[in-house]
């Protein structure tokens, strides 16, 4: 990434490391799953695990010319806030509330949607498949448990508690998403 450029980074499904020099500064705006699509109508599946130049003169002007960056960014996004709720919002809420321990079939029943339609919406609005979003959400909640676990709690117990098949499955997911082993966290 080059300095003074604006980038859009898609949903990341694997560990990635980005380096920048000490003479560069970096500002990131992180959206909740499905949040970016509410403001900018893009097919996010096309940029999953990628970064691309993002040409928004309005945002660029705010970032490089604002006296009160947080206030100006909040105002910018509030003005662009859509009146309609995204179709994936309620489904994402269910995934989050279940901490990623919910089956796709249950989501389909709860939201009266075909699997094909839900899959299409997720890929466009979130950038991931339904199952991919469930896995990522489960990992995030499991990561909190690993970090807060005392020495008396085993990885096997954490794995089973959070819906993993076994400790090896948990370790593989942690390595995939974070680039570290559970003991390195």
One Martini backbone bead per residue (centre of mass of N, CA, C, O) as a GRO file, in nm:
protein
  185
    1UNK     BB    1   0.097   0.036   0.021
    2UNK     BB    2   0.039   0.369  -0.034
    3UNK     BB    3   0.076   0.673   0.028
    4UNK     BB    4  -0.212   0.870  -0.006
    5UNK     BB    5  -0.408   0.629  -0.015
    6UNK     BB    6  -0.708   0.450  -0.096
    7UNK     BB    7  -0.852   0.158   0.062
    8UNK     BB    8  -0.998  -0.164   0.004
    9UNK     BB    9  -1.073  -0.419   0.238
   10UNK     BB   10  -1.159  -0.718   0.257
   11UNK     BB   11  -1.254  -0.989   0.377
   12UNK     BB   12  -1.077  -1.185   0.608
   13UNK     BB   13  -0.980  -1.548   0.608
   14UNK     BB   14  -0.676  -1.478   0.655
   15UNK     BB   15  -0.370  -1.431   0.729
   16UNK     BB   16  -0.215  -1.095   0.733
   17UNK     BB   17   0.066  -0.889   0.647
   18UNK     BB   18   0.144  -0.540   0.706
   19UNK     BB   19   0.370  -0.302   0.581
   20UNK     BB   20   0.519   0.002   0.722
   21UNK     BB   21   0.659   0.288   0.756
   22UNK     BB   22   0.754   0.533   0.987
   23UNK     BB   23   0.661   0.772   0.773
   24UNK     BB   24   0.381   0.643   0.807
   25UNK     BB   25   0.030   0.654   0.796
   26UNK     BB   26  -0.272   0.501   0.948
   27UNK     BB   27  -0.615   0.461   0.843
   28UNK     BB   28  -0.901   0.290   0.981
   29UNK     BB   29  -1.215   0.145   0.871
   30UNK     BB   30  -1.436  -0.060   1.050
   31UNK     BB   31  -1.672  -0.294   0.960
   32UNK     BB   32  -1.926  -0.460   0.992
   33UNK     BB   33  -2.091  -0.702   0.883
   34UNK     BB   34  -2.249  -0.538   0.606
   35UNK     BB   35  -2.184  -0.224   0.643
   36UNK     BB   36  -2.057  -0.119   0.378
   37UNK     BB   37  -2.302  -0.188   0.185
   38UNK     BB   38  -2.487   0.041   0.300
   39UNK     BB   39  -2.299   0.278   0.159
   40UNK     BB   40  -2.180   0.075  -0.071
   41UNK     BB   41  -2.266  -0.069  -0.385
   42UNK     BB   42  -2.101  -0.366  -0.348
   43UNK     BB   43  -1.928  -0.660  -0.436
   44UNK     BB   44  -1.753  -0.820  -0.184
   45UNK     BB   45  -1.659  -1.093  -0.308
   46UNK     BB   46  -1.437  -0.967  -0.504
   47UNK     BB   47  -1.250  -0.873  -0.221
   48UNK     BB   48  -1.178  -1.116  -0.084
   49UNK     BB   49  -0.855  -1.102   0.039
   50UNK     BB   50  -0.836  -0.798  -0.061
   51UNK     BB   51  -0.691  -0.506  -0.219
   52UNK     BB   52  -0.808  -0.175  -0.320
   53UNK     BB   53  -0.873   0.088  -0.474
   54UNK     BB   54  -1.045   0.382  -0.336
   55UNK     BB   55  -1.273   0.607  -0.496
   56UNK     BB   56  -1.322   0.876  -0.264
   57UNK     BB   57  -1.336   1.209  -0.248
   58UNK     BB   58  -1.483   1.261   0.014
   59UNK     BB   59  -1.306   1.093   0.206
   60UNK     BB   60  -1.035   1.213   0.130
   61UNK     BB   61  -1.107   1.504   0.221
   62UNK     BB   62  -1.152   1.436   0.516
   63UNK     BB   63  -0.881   1.299   0.593
   64UNK     BB   64  -0.691   1.552   0.469
   65UNK     BB   65  -0.898   1.820   0.580
   66UNK     BB   66  -0.955   1.776   0.877
   67UNK     BB   67  -1.003   1.894   1.210
   68UNK     BB   68  -1.247   1.668   1.280
   69UNK     BB   69  -1.250   1.354   1.196
   70UNK     BB   70  -1.469   1.205   1.357
   71UNK     BB   71  -1.701   1.400   1.306
   72UNK     BB   72  -1.687   1.394   0.990
   73UNK     BB   73  -1.730   1.089   0.956
   74UNK     BB   74  -1.998   1.064   1.101
   75UNK     BB   75  -2.151   1.259   0.917
   76UNK     BB   76  -2.107   1.116   0.651
   77UNK     BB   77  -2.247   0.842   0.735
   78UNK     BB   78  -2.519   0.956   0.830
   79UNK     BB   79  -2.597   1.075   0.547
   80UNK     BB   80  -2.568   0.766   0.413
   81UNK     BB   81  -2.786   0.640   0.557
   82UNK     BB   82  -3.004   0.404   0.520
   83UNK     BB   83  -3.343   0.324   0.528
   84UNK     BB   84  -3.271   0.040   0.465
   85UNK     BB   85  -3.241  -0.276   0.556
   86UNK     BB   86  -3.055  -0.527   0.537
   87UNK     BB   87  -3.105  -0.862   0.478
   88UNK     BB   88  -2.853  -0.956   0.676
   89UNK     BB   89  -2.889  -0.833   0.961
   90UNK     BB   90  -3.054  -1.055   1.115
   91UNK     BB   91  -2.860  -1.287   1.058
   92UNK     BB   92  -2.609  -1.161   1.189
   93UNK     BB   93  -2.734  -1.142   1.468
   94UNK     BB   94  -2.771  -1.446   1.512
   95UNK     BB   95  -2.473  -1.521   1.486
   96UNK     BB   96  -2.374  -1.341   1.717
   97UNK     BB   97  -2.564  -1.449   1.948
   98UNK     BB   98  -2.443  -1.756   1.901
   99UNK     BB   99  -2.129  -1.742   1.852
  100UNK     BB  100  -2.129  -1.941   1.591
  101UNK     BB  101  -2.366  -2.162   1.706
  102UNK     BB  102  -2.501  -2.221   1.404
  103UNK     BB  103  -2.709  -2.329   1.162
  104UNK     BB  104  -2.808  -2.284   0.848
  105UNK     BB  105  -3.090  -2.416   0.871
  106UNK     BB  106  -3.185  -2.229   1.100
  107UNK     BB  107  -3.162  -1.963   0.945
  108UNK     BB  108  -3.359  -2.036   0.718
  109UNK     BB  109  -3.605  -2.076   0.900
  110UNK     BB  110  -3.602  -1.795   1.056
  111UNK     BB  111  -3.592  -1.629   0.747
  112UNK     BB  112  -3.740  -1.740   0.503
  113UNK     BB  113  -3.496  -1.870   0.318
  114UNK     BB  114  -3.306  -1.952   0.079
  115UNK     BB  115  -2.995  -2.063   0.033
  116UNK     BB  116  -2.932  -1.913  -0.229
  117UNK     BB  117  -3.017  -1.628  -0.141
  118UNK     BB  118  -2.839  -1.604   0.112
  119UNK     BB  119  -2.570  -1.650  -0.030
  120UNK     BB  120  -2.587  -1.409  -0.222
  121UNK     BB  121  -2.612  -1.187  -0.007
  122UNK     BB  122  -2.351  -1.248   0.148
  123UNK     BB  123  -2.149  -1.210  -0.081
  124UNK     BB  124  -2.230  -0.911  -0.135
  125UNK     BB  125  -2.251  -0.781   0.175
  126UNK     BB  126  -1.989  -0.947   0.313
  127UNK     BB  127  -1.793  -1.168   0.135
  128UNK     BB  128  -1.931  -1.428   0.246
  129UNK     BB  129  -2.034  -1.699   0.352
  130UNK     BB  130  -2.224  -1.824   0.584
  131UNK     BB  131  -2.021  -2.026   0.698
  132UNK     BB  132  -1.784  -1.825   0.713
  133UNK     BB  133  -1.922  -1.638   0.922
  134UNK     BB  134  -1.958  -1.844   1.142
  135UNK     BB  135  -1.659  -1.917   1.177
  136UNK     BB  136  -1.554  -1.631   1.244
  137UNK     BB  137  -1.732  -1.583   1.492
  138UNK     BB  138  -1.638  -1.826   1.655
  139UNK     BB  139  -1.342  -1.742   1.668
  140UNK     BB  140  -1.371  -1.472   1.818
  141UNK     BB  141  -1.495  -1.603   2.076
  142UNK     BB  142  -1.264  -1.804   2.127
  143UNK     BB  143  -1.034  -1.604   2.160
  144UNK     BB  144  -1.138  -1.486   2.424
  145UNK     BB  145  -1.121  -1.756   2.581
  146UNK     BB  146  -0.818  -1.805   2.551
  147UNK     BB  147  -0.719  -1.533   2.679
  148UNK     BB  148  -0.899  -1.586   2.962
  149UNK     BB  149  -0.770  -1.840   3.034
  150UNK     BB  150  -0.665  -2.046   3.251
  151UNK     BB  151  -0.449  -2.303   3.342
  152UNK     BB  152  -0.701  -2.511   3.401
  153UNK     BB  153  -0.773  -2.472   3.099
  154UNK     BB  154  -0.836  -2.645   2.819
  155UNK     BB  155  -0.843  -2.674   2.478
  156UNK     BB  156  -1.056  -2.894   2.468
  157UNK     BB  157  -1.273  -2.744   2.625
  158UNK     BB  158  -1.289  -2.501   2.439
  159UNK     BB  159  -1.360  -2.651   2.183
  160UNK     BB  160  -1.629  -2.784   2.279
  161UNK     BB  161  -1.771  -2.521   2.381
  162UNK     BB  162  -1.729  -2.384   2.067
  163UNK     BB  163  -1.783  -2.624   1.837
  164UNK     BB  164  -1.552  -2.815   1.814
  165UNK     BB  165  -1.441  -3.125   1.749
  166UNK     BB  166  -1.137  -3.044   1.836
  167UNK     BB  167  -0.826  -2.934   1.909
  168UNK     BB  168  -0.717  -2.939   1.615
  169UNK     BB  169  -0.938  -2.767   1.493
  170UNK     BB  170  -0.882  -2.518   1.660
  171UNK     BB  171  -0.582  -2.478   1.581
  172UNK     BB  172  -0.634  -2.439   1.277
  173UNK     BB  173  -0.814  -2.186   1.303
  174UNK     BB  174  -0.619  -2.003   1.453
  175UNK     BB  175  -0.396  -2.009   1.238
  176UNK     BB  176  -0.561  -1.904   0.999
  177UNK     BB  177  -0.666  -1.624   1.134
  178UNK     BB  178  -0.381  -1.532   1.305
  179UNK     BB  179  -0.087  -1.698   1.277
  180UNK     BB  180  -0.129  -1.860   1.543
  181UNK     BB  181  -0.107  -2.024   1.820
  182UNK     BB  182  -0.264  -2.063   2.113
  183UNK     BB  183   0.005  -2.032   2.288
  184UNK     BB  184   0.076  -1.740   2.151
  185UNK     BB  185  -0.176  -1.581   2.278
   0.00000   0.00000   0.00000
